[in-house]
Amino acid sequence: MDLLRDKVRPLYFRYLAAAFGSTFISSIYSIVDMAVVGQYHGPEGTAALAVVAPVWNVIYSLGLLNGIGGSVWYGLAKGRGSGEENRYFTTALLGAMLCAAACWAAVVFWDEPLLTFFGAEGNLLPLAQAYLGPIKYVVPAFLLSQMLSAFLRSDGAQGLATAAVLSGGIFNIFGDVFFVFGLDMGIRGAGLATALGAVITLAVALSHFFRKRCTLALALPVGLPRLLGRVWTAGFSAFLIDVAMGVLTILFNRQIMAWLGTNALAVYGVIVVQCCGYSVGQAAQPILSFNFGAGRRDRMAQVLKYALWAAAAFGVVWTAAVLAFPNGFVSIFMKPEADVLAIAPAILRTYGLSFLLLPCNVFFTYYFQSVLRPGSALFLSVLRGLALSGGLILVLPSLLGADALWLAMPITEAVTICAALVLMKAARRG
């Protein structure tokens, strides 16, 4: 595929199909983890996985920091024809390895304080530790596969990136059932399936380097600190989007446990929609970066149009689904008790209003990253992911009662879309 010359519409939607496949499969096997563990352990098992969720957010966000940041500069260098693209690939790889080593040490040596900080209490802590047990051995595989996926898309191998996730995901899905129920391992079996699935995903992604059309290669990263600064600056907003989900999950977990209890935490743990926003942004990023580097603003405008239509469609579909079938979602993920079924509709229908604007808001962050407007991307990430959302999560229950907690994200998404449109208008004038 030629990102500078092929027709934009089919090009974008091919990339969208591949990116959505990758992110959706990742979400599916997370859902299967929740469903299988919830069926085996009940609401406590689902709640334990909600507690572990911030660990994934940190690991995957560091993969995005290096992968998205590096691939933005990789695409710009290729679009400009500067011949420096593989310096950015090598820099991103070294950055990812450094981050992977730090995550590995944290999960191996400080799992108990980490999980306690993320909201594990009582029976949830041993369940969360059991899930993480097998994962401790392969932590770098998760981060490196996330980083490589971004470069595979930029190198025209978006199909392989999807195949890598699909291979690990299929193993994970069948492994969940086999290990959890077949071998009666419970939540530890789900962790083992996840760990082995990550290794398979990384192995398939690495096969790209044995293909003739692979243009990724190691290059001497002269001026490594400067290059790493560029990569991390460009990727910081994508990092913040994901890590902010971890922070918000911590805040939600603590507030839910304080105000509403374990059953509400179990319901919150089933909410998975962010993948659609990721796919819209990740599909656009390589095309935008290449054409921005080449000065093709006309093609960038077309990508923007198709991406916004895709984001709007995802938002409408998810919102309609959660409003129409709230208890259907819950029944997939666990054996719901009567108390859970009683509270789930109100929770999901309120929180689910945020799904309407979520994909657009995530995409705008990717857009600003791709055109080297890191300040705008960072502002949206901080506003949506930490400042406004975090403040509302902490304040709303005290002001309006416990159930007002679920209004935090709908309000946040509404304010964020207004800010994004103002920034887009300013960017076009600039």
C-alpha positions as CSV (number, residue, x, y, z in Angstrom):
1,M,0.0,0.0,0.0
2,D,1.2,3.5,-0.8
3,L,0.1,5.9,2.0
4,L,0.9,8.9,-0.2
5,R,-0.8,7.9,-3.4
6,D,-3.5,5.3,-2.9
7,K,-7.1,6.5,-2.7
8,V,-7.8,7.7,0.8
9,R,-11.2,6.1,1.5
10,P,-10.3,2.4,0.8
11,L,-6.9,2.9,2.3
12,Y,-8.3,4.3,5.6
13,F,-11.0,1.7,5.9
14,R,-8.5,-1.1,5.3
15,Y,-6.4,0.3,8.1
16,L,-9.5,0.7,10.2
17,A,-10.6,-2.9,9.7
18,A,-7.1,-4.1,10.8
19,A,-6.8,-1.7,13.7
20,F,-10.4,-2.5,14.9
21,G,-9.7,-6.2,14.6
22,S,-6.6,-5.8,16.8
23,T,-8.2,-3.7,19.5
24,F,-11.5,-5.6,19.4
25,I,-9.8,-8.9,19.8
26,S,-7.8,-7.6,22.7
27,S,-11.0,-6.4,24.3
28,I,-12.7,-9.7,23.5
29,Y,-10.2,-11.8,25.3
30,S,-10.3,-9.4,28.2
31,I,-14.1,-9.9,28.2
32,V,-13.6,-13.7,28.0
33,D,-11.3,-13.5,31.0
34,M,-14.0,-11.6,32.9
35,A,-16.7,-13.9,31.7
36,V,-14.9,-17.2,32.6
37,V,-13.6,-15.9,35.9
38,G,-17.0,-14.4,36.7
39,Q,-18.7,-17.7,36.0
40,Y,-16.1,-19.6,38.1
41,H,-15.7,-17.2,41.1
42,G,-18.8,-15.1,40.8
43,P,-18.8,-11.2,41.2
44,E,-15.7,-11.4,43.4
45,G,-13.7,-12.8,40.5
46,T,-14.9,-10.1,38.1
47,A,-14.2,-7.4,40.7
48,A,-10.6,-8.9,41.1
49,L,-10.0,-8.5,37.4
50,A,-11.3,-4.9,37.6
51,V,-8.6,-4.4,40.3
52,V,-5.9,-5.8,38.0
53,A,-7.0,-3.6,35.1
54,P,-4.8,-0.6,36.0
55,V,-1.7,-2.9,35.8
56,W,-2.7,-3.5,32.1
57,N,-3.3,0.1,31.6
58,V,0.2,1.0,32.7
59,I,1.9,-1.7,30.7
60,Y,0.0,-1.1,27.5
61,S,0.2,2.7,27.8
62,L,4.0,2.4,27.9
63,G,3.8,0.3,24.8
64,L,1.8,3.1,23.2
65,L,4.2,5.8,24.4
66,N,7.0,4.2,22.4
67,G,5.0,2.6,19.6
68,I,2.8,5.6,18.7
69,G,5.4,8.2,19.4
70,G,8.0,6.3,17.4
71,S,5.7,5.5,14.5
72,V,4.6,9.2,14.2
73,W,8.2,10.2,13.6
74,Y,8.8,7.2,11.5
75,G,5.9,8.2,9.2
76,L,7.0,11.8,9.1
77,A,10.6,10.8,8.1
78,K,9.3,8.5,5.4
79,G,6.9,11.2,4.1
80,R,9.7,13.7,3.9
81,G,12.1,11.2,2.4
82,S,14.8,12.0,4.9
83,G,16.0,8.4,5.3
84,E,15.9,8.7,9.1
85,E,12.9,6.5,9.8
86,N,14.8,3.5,11.2
87,R,16.6,5.7,13.7
88,Y,13.2,6.4,15.2
89,F,12.3,2.7,15.1
90,T,15.5,1.8,17.0
91,T,15.0,4.6,19.5
92,A,11.4,3.4,20.2
93,L,12.6,-0.2,20.6
94,L,15.2,0.8,23.1
95,G,12.7,3.0,25.0
96,A,10.2,0.1,25.0
97,M,12.9,-2.3,26.4
98,L,13.7,0.2,29.2
99,C,10.0,0.6,30.1
100,A,9.5,-3.2,30.0
101,A,12.3,-3.8,32.4
102,A,10.8,-1.2,34.9
103,C,7.3,-2.8,34.6
104,W,8.7,-6.3,35.0
105,A,10.5,-5.3,38.3
106,A,7.4,-3.6,39.6
107,V,5.1,-6.6,39.0
108,V,7.5,-9.2,40.3
109,F,8.7,-7.5,43.4
110,W,5.8,-5.2,44.4
111,D,2.6,-6.9,43.3
112,E,0.9,-6.8,46.7
113,P,1.4,-3.1,47.4
114,L,0.4,-2.3,43.8
115,L,-2.8,-4.3,43.9
116,T,-3.7,-2.9,47.3
117,F,-3.2,0.6,45.9
118,F,-5.4,-0.2,43.0
119,G,-8.2,-1.1,45.3
120,A,-7.8,-4.8,46.3
121,E,-9.3,-5.5,49.7
122,G,-10.2,-8.6,51.6
123,N,-10.8,-11.6,49.3
124,L,-10.0,-9.6,46.2
125,L,-6.3,-9.4,46.9
126,P,-5.5,-13.2,46.8
127,L,-7.6,-13.6,43.7
128,A,-5.8,-10.7,41.9
129,Q,-2.4,-12.1,43.0
130,A,-3.3,-15.6,41.7
131,Y,-4.2,-14.1,38.3
132,L,-0.9,-12.1,38.1
133,G,1.2,-15.2,39.1
134,P,1.8,-16.6,35.6
135,I,1.9,-13.2,34.0
136,K,5.0,-12.2,36.1
137,Y,7.2,-14.3,33.8
138,V,6.3,-12.6,30.5
139,V,5.6,-9.0,31.3
140,P,7.9,-7.6,28.5
141,A,5.9,-9.5,25.9
142,F,2.8,-7.4,26.5
143,L,4.7,-4.1,26.2
144,L,6.9,-5.0,23.2
145,S,4.0,-6.5,21.2
146,Q,2.0,-3.3,21.7
147,M,5.0,-1.2,20.5
148,L,5.6,-3.4,17.5
149,S,2.0,-3.2,16.4
150,A,2.3,0.5,15.8
151,F,5.4,0.0,13.6
152,L,3.8,-2.9,11.7
153,R,0.9,-0.6,10.7
154,S,3.4,2.1,9.6
155,D,5.4,-0.5,7.5
156,G,2.3,-1.6,5.6
157,A,1.8,-4.8,7.6
158,Q,-1.4,-4.0,9.4
159,G,-2.8,-7.4,8.5
160,L,0.1,-9.1,10.3
161,A,-0.5,-6.9,13.3
162,T,-4.1,-8.1,13.4
163,A,-3.0,-11.7,12.9
164,A,-0.6,-11.5,15.8
165,V,-3.3,-10.3,18.2
166,L,-5.8,-12.7,16.7
167,S,-3.4,-15.7,17.2
168,G,-2.7,-14.8,20.9
169,G,-6.4,-13.9,21.4
170,I,-7.8,-17.2,20.1
171,F,-5.3,-19.1,22.2
172,N,-6.3,-17.0,25.2
173,I,-10.0,-17.6,24.7
174,F,-9.8,-21.4,24.5
175,G,-7.0,-21.4,27.1
176,D,-9.3,-19.6,29.5
177,V,-11.9,-22.3,29.3
178,F,-9.4,-25.2,29.4
179,F,-7.3,-23.9,32.2
180,V,-10.0,-22.4,34.4
181,F,-12.6,-25.2,34.1
182,G,-10.9,-28.1,32.4
183,L,-7.9,-28.1,34.8
184,D,-9.9,-26.5,37.6
185,M,-7.3,-23.8,38.0
186,G,-9.7,-21.0,38.6
187,I,-8.5,-17.4,38.1
188,R,-4.8,-18.5,38.0
189,G,-5.7,-20.5,34.8
190,A,-7.0,-17.3,33.2
191,G,-3.7,-15.6,34.0
192,L,-1.8,-18.5,32.5
193,A,-3.9,-18.3,29.3
194,T,-3.3,-14.6,29.1
195,A,0.5,-15.0,29.6
196,L,0.9,-17.7,26.9
197,G,-1.3,-15.7,24.5
198,A,1.0,-12.7,24.9
199,V,4.0,-14.8,24.0
200,I,2.2,-16.1,20.9
201,T,1.2,-12.5,19.8
202,L,4.8,-11.3,20.2
203,A,6.2,-14.3,18.2
204,V,3.8,-13.7,15.3
205,A,4.6,-9.9,15.3
206,L,8.4,-10.7,15.2
207,S,7.9,-12.8,12.1
208,H,7.6,-9.5,10.1
209,F,11.4,-9.1,10.3
210,F,11.8,-12.3,8.2
211,R,9.6,-11.0,5.4
212,K,11.1,-9.5,2.2
213,R,8.9,-6.4,2.3
214,C,10.0,-5.5,5.8
215,T,11.7,-2.1,5.8
216,L,12.2,-1.9,9.6
217,A,15.8,-2.3,10.6
218,L,18.1,-1.4,13.4
219,A,20.0,1.8,12.8
220,L,22.5,3.7,15.0
221,P,20.4,6.2,17.0
222,V,22.9,9.1,16.9
223,G,21.8,11.6,19.5
224,L,19.7,9.0,21.4
225,P,18.5,11.3,24.3
226,R,17.2,13.9,21.7
227,L,15.5,11.2,19.6
228,L,14.0,9.6,22.7
229,G,12.7,12.9,23.8
230,R,11.0,13.4,20.4
231,V,9.5,9.9,20.5
232,W,8.2,10.2,24.1
233,T,6.8,13.8,23.4
234,A,4.9,12.6,20.4
235,G,3.6,9.5,22.1
236,F,2.9,11.0,25.5
237,S,-0.8,11.8,24.9
238,A,-1.5,8.2,23.7
239,F,0.3,7.0,26.8
240,L,-1.8,9.4,29.0
241,I,-5.1,8.2,27.4
242,D,-4.4,4.7,28.5
243,V,-2.7,5.3,31.8
244,A,-5.4,7.7,32.7
245,M,-7.9,4.9,32.4
246,G,-5.8,3.1,35.0
247,V,-5.9,6.1,37.3
248,L,-9.7,6.5,36.7
249,T,-10.2,2.8,37.4
250,I,-8.4,3.3,40.8
251,L,-10.5,6.3,41.6
252,F,-13.7,4.5,40.5
253,N,-12.8,1.3,42.4
254,R,-12.1,3.3,45.6
255,Q,-15.2,5.4,45.3
256,I,-17.4,2.5,44.3
257,M,-16.2,0.4,47.3
258,A,-16.7,3.4,49.6
259,W,-20.2,4.4,48.4
260,L,-21.7,1.4,46.6
261,G,-19.9,-1.9,47.4
262,T,-18.5,-4.9,45.6
263,N,-21.6,-5.6,43.4
264,A,-21.3,-2.2,41.8
265,L,-17.6,-2.7,41.3
266,A,-18.3,-6.0,39.4
267,V,-20.7,-4.1,37.1
268,Y,-18.1,-1.4,36.4
269,G,-15.7,-4.1,35.5
270,V,-17.7,-5.1,32.4
271,I,-17.4,-1.7,30.7
272,V,-15.2,-2.1,27.6
273,V,-15.7,0.4,24.7
274,Q,-12.4,2.3,24.5
275,C,-11.1,-0.1,21.9
276,C,-13.3,1.6,19.2
277,G,-11.7,5.0,19.8
278,Y,-8.2,3.4,19.7
279,S,-9.0,1.7,16.4
280,V,-10.2,4.9,14.7
281,G,-7.1,6.8,15.9
282,Q,-4.6,4.1,15.2
283,A,-6.0,3.6,11.7
284,A,-5.6,7.3,10.9
285,Q,-2.2,7.8,12.5
286,P,0.2,6.3,9.9
287,I,-1.7,7.9,7.0
288,L,-1.8,11.3,8.7
289,S,1.9,11.1,9.6
290,F,3.1,10.1,6.2
291,N,1.0,12.8,4.5
292,F,1.8,15.5,7.0
293,G,5.5,14.8,6.4
294,A,4.8,15.1,2.6
295,G,2.7,18.3,3.0
296,R,-0.4,16.6,1.5
297,R,-3.1,18.6,3.5
298,D,-5.8,17.5,1.0
299,R,-5.3,13.9,1.9
300,M,-5.2,14.7,5.6
301,A,-8.6,16.4,5.3
302,Q,-10.1,13.3,3.7
303,V,-8.7,11.0,6.5
304,L,-10.2,13.4,9.1
305,K,-13.6,13.2,7.5
306,Y,-13.7,9.4,7.3
307,A,-12.3,9.0,10.8
308,L,-15.0,11.2,12.3
309,W,-17.7,9.3,10.5
310,A,-16.3,6.0,11.8
311,A,-16.0,7.4,15.4
312,A,-19.6,8.7,15.3
313,A,-20.9,5.3,14.1
314,F,-19.1,3.4,16.8
315,G,-20.5,5.8,19.4
316,V,-24.1,5.4,18.3
317,V,-23.9,1.6,18.1
318,W,-22.3,1.2,21.6
319,T,-24.7,3.7,23.2
320,A,-27.7,2.1,21.7
321,A,-26.6,-1.4,22.7
322,V,-25.9,-0.5,26.3
323,L,-29.2,1.4,26.7
324,A,-31.2,-1.4,25.2
325,F,-29.6,-4.4,26.8
326,P,-27.8,-3.5,30.0
327,N,-28.5,-6.8,31.8
328,G,-27.6,-8.7,28.7
329,F,-24.1,-7.4,29.0
330,V,-23.8,-8.3,32.6
331,S,-25.1,-11.9,32.1
332,I,-22.3,-12.5,29.6
333,F,-19.6,-11.6,32.0
334,M,-20.7,-13.4,35.2
335,K,-23.4,-15.4,37.0
336,P,-25.3,-12.3,38.2
337,E,-26.9,-12.4,41.5
338,A,-30.2,-10.7,42.0
339,D,-28.6,-7.7,43.6
340,V,-26.3,-7.2,40.6
341,L,-29.2,-7.5,38.1
342,A,-31.1,-4.9,40.2
343,I,-28.5,-2.2,40.0
344,A,-26.9,-2.9,36.6
345,P,-29.5,-1.2,34.3
346,A,-29.3,2.2,36.0
347,I,-25.5,2.1,36.2
348,L,-24.9,1.1,32.6
349,R,-27.5,3.3,31.1
350,T,-26.1,6.4,32.9
351,Y,-22.4,5.6,32.4
352,G,-23.1,4.4,28.8
353,L,-24.1,7.9,27.7
354,S,-20.4,8.6,27.6
355,F,-19.9,6.0,24.8
356,L,-21.6,8.4,22.3
357,L,-18.7,10.8,22.3
358,L,-15.8,8.6,23.6
359,P,-14.5,7.4,20.2
360,C,-14.4,10.9,18.8
361,N,-12.5,12.3,21.8
362,V,-9.9,9.5,21.7
363,F,-9.5,10.1,17.9
364,F,-8.8,13.8,18.3
365,T,-5.9,13.0,20.6
366,Y,-4.4,10.7,18.0
367,Y,-5.0,13.4,15.3
368,F,-3.1,16.1,17.1
369,Q,-0.3,13.7,17.8
370,S,0.0,12.7,14.2
371,V,0.3,16.3,13.0
372,L,2.9,17.2,15.7
373,R,0.6,19.3,17.9
374,P,1.5,17.6,21.2
375,G,0.3,20.5,23.3
376,S,-3.3,20.1,22.0
377,A,-3.1,16.4,22.4
378,L,-1.8,16.6,25.9
379,F,-4.4,19.2,26.9
380,L,-7.2,16.9,25.8
381,S,-5.7,13.9,27.4
382,V,-5.2,15.6,30.8
383,L,-8.7,17.2,30.6
384,R,-10.5,14.0,29.7
385,G,-8.3,11.5,31.5
386,L,-7.4,13.1,34.8
387,A,-8.3,16.7,35.6
388,L,-12.1,16.9,34.8
389,S,-12.9,13.2,35.1
390,G,-10.9,12.7,38.3
391,G,-12.4,15.7,39.9
392,L,-16.0,14.7,39.1
393,I,-15.4,11.2,40.3
394,L,-14.3,12.5,43.7
395,V,-16.8,15.4,44.1
396,L,-20.1,14.2,42.5
397,P,-21.0,11.5,45.1
398,S,-20.5,14.0,48.0
399,L,-22.6,16.7,46.3
400,L,-25.4,14.6,44.7
401,G,-25.3,11.2,46.2
402,A,-23.6,7.9,45.4
403,D,-25.4,7.3,42.1
404,A,-24.1,10.6,40.7
405,L,-20.7,8.9,40.4
406,W,-21.9,7.4,37.1
407,L,-22.4,10.8,35.6
408,A,-18.7,11.7,35.8
409,M,-17.7,10.3,32.4
410,P,-20.8,11.5,30.4
411,I,-20.1,15.1,31.6
412,T,-16.4,14.7,30.9
413,E,-16.9,13.5,27.4
414,A,-19.3,16.4,26.6
415,V,-16.9,19.0,27.9
416,T,-13.9,17.3,26.1
417,I,-15.7,17.3,22.7
418,C,-16.3,21.1,23.0
419,A,-12.6,21.6,23.8
420,A,-11.5,19.4,20.9
421,L,-13.6,21.4,18.4
422,V,-12.1,24.7,19.6
423,L,-8.6,23.3,19.2
424,M,-9.4,21.9,15.7
425,K,-10.7,25.4,14.7
426,A,-7.5,27.0,16.0
427,A,-5.3,24.3,14.2
428,R,-7.0,25.0,10.9
429,R,-6.4,28.8,11.3
430,G,-2.8,28.1,12.2
